[in-house]
Amino acid sequence: MIRHRFSAEDFHRMAEAGILGEDDRVELIRGEVVELSPVGKRHMAALKRLMNALFPLQQAKKALLQVQDPLRLFPDTEPQPDLALLAYRDDFYRERVPEAKDALLVVEVAETSLDHDLQVKLPLYAQAGIPEVWVVDLVREKVHVFRKPQGEGYGEAQALEDGELSVLGLKVPVKEVLP
């Protein structure tokens, strides 16, 4: 089987040409266009809870919330994390797709995608130097927290069922992000 690998620029040109529609739930992983899992009600609720909890950081202009939009990690890899907390910019990244260097935190909400998030996306986030990743596990009702990227993994990992998450000085109770 011959596979054609795409760059992020190819990926965007396919969208501009109408090959990929605005409603297509796909992302670019190592040059391959990958279909995302459907989003269920619990997933939607968890994402809304996260946005609500992290919004004070955007109001204070400490960071920007990005929801299910592309984040360029490498020239051939542009996932669409459920939520990314980006370095604040007055132009709201109008001229370019945010890149790994802009991300302060990436959050994936997993109802059916836990294996993909932990085995495929997490190593990519680590390689790209994303300083912190949260994977909200809706099935086991815990939040996996990863810090200190090292190669394809993280030097610090924990799974929280209660307690607090902390980012940029904001404290978020774990129970607040689990629907």
C-alpha positions in Angstrom: 0.0 0.0 0.0 1.3 3.4 -0.9 0.5 6.3 1.4 0.7 9.9 0.5 1.9 12.1 3.3 0.6 15.6 3.6 2.2 18.7 5.1 0.2 21.1 7.2 0.2 23.5 4.3 -1.3 20.7 2.0 -3.9 20.0 4.7 -5.0 23.7 4.7 -5.1 23.8 0.9 -7.4 20.8 0.9 -9.7 22.6 3.2 -9.6 25.8 1.1 -10.3 23.7 -2.0 -13.3 22.1 -0.4 -11.8 18.7 -0.3 -12.1 18.8 3.5 -15.3 20.6 4.7 -15.5 22.9 7.8 -17.6 20.2 9.6 -15.2 17.3 8.9 -13.7 16.2 12.2 -10.2 15.4 11.1 -6.7 16.3 12.1 -3.2 15.8 10.6 -1.0 13.3 12.4 2.5 12.6 11.0 1.3 13.5 7.5 -1.9 11.4 7.6 -5.4 12.8 7.8 -7.0 11.1 10.7 -10.7 11.1 11.5 -11.6 12.2 15.1 -14.1 10.3 17.3 -17.6 11.6 17.5 -18.3 13.9 20.4 -20.9 12.8 22.9 -22.9 14.7 25.4 -20.5 14.0 28.4 -17.6 15.1 26.2 -19.3 18.4 25.3 -20.3 19.0 28.9 -16.7 18.4 30.1 -15.3 20.8 27.5 -17.8 23.5 28.5 -16.8 23.0 32.2 -13.1 23.3 31.3 -13.8 26.5 29.3 -15.7 28.0 32.2 -13.0 27.1 34.7 -10.2 28.5 32.5 -11.9 31.6 31.2 -10.6 33.8 34.0 -7.1 33.4 32.5 -8.4 34.9 29.2 -10.3 37.7 30.9 -7.1 38.6 32.7 -5.2 38.5 29.4 -2.8 35.8 30.8 -3.8 33.3 28.0 -6.2 32.6 25.2 -8.5 29.6 25.1 -8.6 27.7 21.9 -11.3 25.1 21.5 -11.0 22.2 18.9 -8.8 24.2 16.6 -5.5 23.2 15.0 -2.2 23.4 16.9 0.8 23.0 14.7 3.4 20.7 16.3 5.5 19.9 13.3 5.4 20.6 9.5 3.3 17.4 9.1 1.4 17.3 12.4 -1.5 19.5 13.3 -3.8 18.0 15.8 -7.0 19.6 17.1 -6.9 19.3 20.8 -10.1 19.7 22.6 -8.7 22.8 24.4 -5.4 24.6 24.2 -4.3 27.4 26.5 -2.2 29.7 24.4 0.2 32.5 25.2 -1.9 35.7 25.0 -1.7 37.8 21.9 -3.7 40.9 21.1 -4.2 39.7 17.5 -5.7 36.4 18.7 -3.3 34.5 16.2 -5.1 36.1 13.2 -2.1 35.7 10.9 -1.0 32.1 11.7 -2.0 28.8 13.2 -0.8 28.6 16.8 2.3 26.4 17.2 3.7 24.2 20.0 5.8 27.1 21.3 2.6 29.1 21.9 0.9 26.4 23.9 0.9 26.6 27.7 -1.4 23.7 28.3 -3.2 21.2 26.0 -6.3 19.3 27.2 -7.8 16.3 25.6 -11.2 15.0 26.7 -11.5 11.3 26.3 -14.7 9.3 26.3 -13.8 6.8 23.5 -10.4 8.2 22.5 -8.3 7.5 25.6 -5.9 5.0 23.9 -5.4 7.4 21.0 -4.9 10.4 23.2 -2.3 8.6 25.4 -0.5 6.5 22.9 -0.5 8.7 19.8 -1.1 12.3 20.7 0.7 12.5 24.1 4.1 11.4 22.7 3.7 14.1 19.9 2.9 16.8 22.5 6.0 15.7 24.5 8.2 15.8 21.4 6.9 19.2 20.5 7.7 20.5 24.0 4.2 21.2 25.2 4.9 21.9 28.9 1.6 20.5 30.3 -1.1 18.1 29.1 -4.3 17.1 30.8 -6.3 14.1 29.6 -9.8 14.1 31.1 -10.8 10.5 31.3 -14.6 10.5 31.4 -14.9 6.7 31.7 -12.7 6.3 34.8 -13.6 9.8 36.0 -10.0 11.1 36.5 -7.7 13.7 35.0 -4.3 12.5 33.9 -1.8 15.3 34.3 1.5 15.3 32.4 4.4 17.8 33.0 8.1 18.2 32.1 8.3 16.9 28.5 11.2 14.5 27.9 11.6 12.9 24.5 8.3 11.1 23.7 7.1 11.2 27.3 6.7 13.3 30.3 8.9 13.3 33.4 6.0 13.9 35.7 2.7 12.0 35.4 -0.2 11.6 37.8 -3.9 10.6 37.7 -6.2 12.7 39.9 -9.7 11.8 41.0 -10.0 14.8 43.3 -7.8 17.6 44.5 -6.9 20.6 42.3 -5.4 21.3 39.0 -3.3 24.4 38.7 -2.2 26.5 35.7 -0.8 30.0 35.6 -1.8 30.4 39.3 -5.4 29.5 38.7 -6.6 26.6 40.8 -9.3 24.3 39.3 -11.0 21.6 41.4 -10.7 18.2 39.6 -14.4 17.6 40.3 -15.2 20.8 38.5 -14.0 19.5 35.1 -15.6 16.0 35.4 -19.3 16.1 34.4 
